[in-house]
Amino acid sequence: MCISAEALALFLNLIVAPVTSEPGRIIVHATENDAHWVQVEDRWCTMAPQIQGREMFAELAKEDA
């Protein structure tokens, strides 16, 4: 998922999780996992939604086994 710098700034101002940054990377230290946002040209991208989805399906598969 990628969003504009303005949308990321709005998101970061709304959350209460701690945040660290370095050039081209912002890390949101959420309760469950860290979400890494990486600058790609003029947008900021993260794989957090895809990673969380995979983890959820893995847990469901364990419960069905």
PyMOL commands that set and color helices and strands:
alter all, ss='L'
color gray80, all
select helices_A, chain A and resi 5-14+48-64
alter helices_A, ss='H'
color red, helices_A
select strands_A, chain A and resi 2-4+19-22+25-29+34-40+43-45
alter strands_A, ss='S'
color yellow, strands_A
deselect
rebuild
show_as cartoon
